Amino acid sequence: MSIVNVYIDGFNLYYGALKRTPYKWLDLGKLAQTLLPTDTVQEIRYFTARVSSRPYNPTSAHDQGLYIRALKTIPNLQIKYGHFLTHSVRKSKLPWQTESRPPSLLWRRQSAKSCLRGF
């Protein structure tokens, strides 16, 4: 039996495991206990960035706020905030583009590594 700390990247947890599933309300304390049944979980650190609502998902900021409020009820969990990096990427030719549909400017979002500084 060991004393352990658990570090969770919220961006990768959501987009890698939860996004297209019905399982959005994951209890991270119970997840840690389930994955580490013989260990004592001393602390859980959840790294995330605040999202903003988008036209295709107008409730995303509100939904994330509700989840964060729920996470704050887990006694040994700390939430660490970073920010998203958004930058434009110009693709020369995408599969759906034709002569009548010129190349477009795309936006790419990724979680910032800076959220891990200072923990």
Backbone torsions as a table, in degrees:
resi	resn	phi	psi	omega
1	MET	NA	133.2	-178.9
2	SER	-125.6	159.2	170.7
3	ILE	-96.1	124.8	-173.8
4	VAL	-128.0	156.8	169.2
5	ASN	-113.2	143.4	-178.4
6	VAL	-115.6	131.2	179.4
7	TYR	-117.5	125.3	-175.9
8	ILE	-123.8	126.0	174.4
9	ASP	-88.4	105.5	-175.7
10	GLY	-60.6	-37.1	179.9
11	PHE	-61.5	-50.4	-179.3
12	ASN	-71.2	-33.4	175.8
13	LEU	-61.7	-47.6	-177.5
14	TYR	-67.9	-55.0	-175.0
15	TYR	-74.9	-24.8	-179.4
16	GLY	-89.7	-24.2	-173.6
17	ALA	-132.4	-25.8	-169.0
18	LEU	-114.0	-24.5	-167.2
19	LYS	-52.0	-52.0	-175.4
20	ARG	-99.5	33.6	178.3
21	THR	-126.1	166.4	174.8
22	PRO	-79.9	-0.5	-173.1
23	TYR	-96.9	78.1	-179.8
24	LYS	-95.6	-26.1	-173.9
25	TRP	-99.6	68.6	-177.7
26	LEU	-82.3	124.6	176.3
27	ASP	-81.4	104.8	-174.2
28	LEU	-69.4	-27.4	175.6
29	GLY	-66.5	-46.4	178.3
30	LYS	-68.3	-34.8	176.2
31	LEU	-60.5	-46.7	179.8
32	ALA	-61.8	-42.7	178.9
33	GLN	-64.4	-37.5	-179.6
34	THR	-69.4	-41.2	-178.9
35	LEU	-75.4	-24.8	-176.5
36	LEU	-128.0	62.6	-171.0
37	PRO	-65.2	-25.6	-178.1
38	THR	-98.4	0.9	-178.3
39	ASP	-106.2	161.0	173.2
40	THR	-100.2	118.0	178.9
41	VAL	-83.5	110.1	-178.5
42	GLN	-78.0	-45.2	-174.6
43	GLU	-151.2	144.5	173.7
44	ILE	-119.4	127.9	175.5
45	ARG	-115.4	122.9	-177.7
46	TYR	-109.4	116.7	-178.2
47	PHE	-99.7	127.8	-177.9
48	THR	-151.5	176.2	172.5
49	ALA	-135.4	145.0	177.7
50	ARG	-67.3	133.2	176.9
51	VAL	-95.1	160.4	174.2
52	SER	-116.5	152.6	-179.7
53	SER	-66.7	145.2	179.2
54	ARG	-123.4	157.5	179.1
55	PRO	-55.7	-35.7	-179.5
56	TYR	-81.5	-10.6	177.7
57	ASN	-150.6	75.2	-173.3
58	PRO	-68.2	-15.0	-178.8
59	THR	-101.0	6.2	-173.9
60	SER	-60.2	-43.5	-179.0
61	ALA	-65.8	-41.9	178.2
62	HIS	-64.6	-44.9	179.5
63	ASP	-60.5	-43.5	179.0
64	GLN	-64.6	-39.5	178.1
65	GLY	-60.1	-40.8	177.1
66	LEU	-63.3	-43.3	179.9
67	TYR	-64.2	-41.6	179.7
68	ILE	-64.5	-39.8	175.6
69	ARG	-60.5	-40.2	178.0
70	ALA	-65.8	-41.7	179.6
71	LEU	-62.2	-33.7	-178.8
72	LYS	-65.5	-11.3	177.3
73	THR	-83.8	-9.2	178.2
74	ILE	-82.3	116.7	-169.1
75	PRO	-59.0	-37.9	-175.4
76	ASN	-102.1	23.5	-178.7
77	LEU	-107.7	132.3	174.1
78	GLN	-115.7	141.0	177.5
79	ILE	-106.6	127.6	178.8
80	LYS	-114.3	124.7	-176.6
81	TYR	-99.7	136.4	171.8
82	GLY	-121.1	-146.1	176.9
83	HIS	-149.6	159.7	176.8
84	PHE	-87.6	142.9	171.0
85	LEU	-98.3	125.9	177.8
86	THR	-121.3	127.0	177.0
87	HIS	-143.2	155.3	-178.4
88	SER	-88.0	149.8	179.0
89	VAL	-132.2	126.4	178.1
90	ARG	-100.5	122.0	177.4
91	LYS	-98.8	137.6	-177.8
92	SER	-70.4	-40.9	179.8
93	LYS	-156.0	123.9	178.1
94	LEU	-105.8	156.6	-173.9
95	PRO	-54.7	-33.2	-176.3
96	TRP	-87.8	-3.0	-177.2
97	GLN	-85.4	143.1	177.3
98	THR	-129.5	-174.3	177.4
99	GLU	-60.2	-35.2	-178.5
100	SER	-81.9	-13.4	178.1
101	ARG	-119.9	94.2	-175.8
102	PRO	-67.7	166.5	178.2
103	PRO	-55.2	145.3	-177.7
104	SER	-115.6	165.3	177.5
105	LEU	-92.0	127.1	-178.8
106	LEU	-109.2	153.0	175.8
107	TRP	-110.2	134.1	179.6
108	ARG	-119.6	129.6	178.7
109	ARG	-112.5	141.9	175.2
110	GLN	-148.2	154.6	177.8
111	SER	-74.5	147.7	-177.6
112	ALA	-87.8	136.5	177.0
113	LYS	-70.2	-17.6	-178.6
114	SER	-63.0	-18.7	179.8
115	CYS	-68.0	-13.6	179.3
116	LEU	-90.0	-9.1	179.8
117	ARG	-71.0	139.5	171.9
118	GLY	75.6	24.5	178.4
119	PHE	-92.7	NA	NA
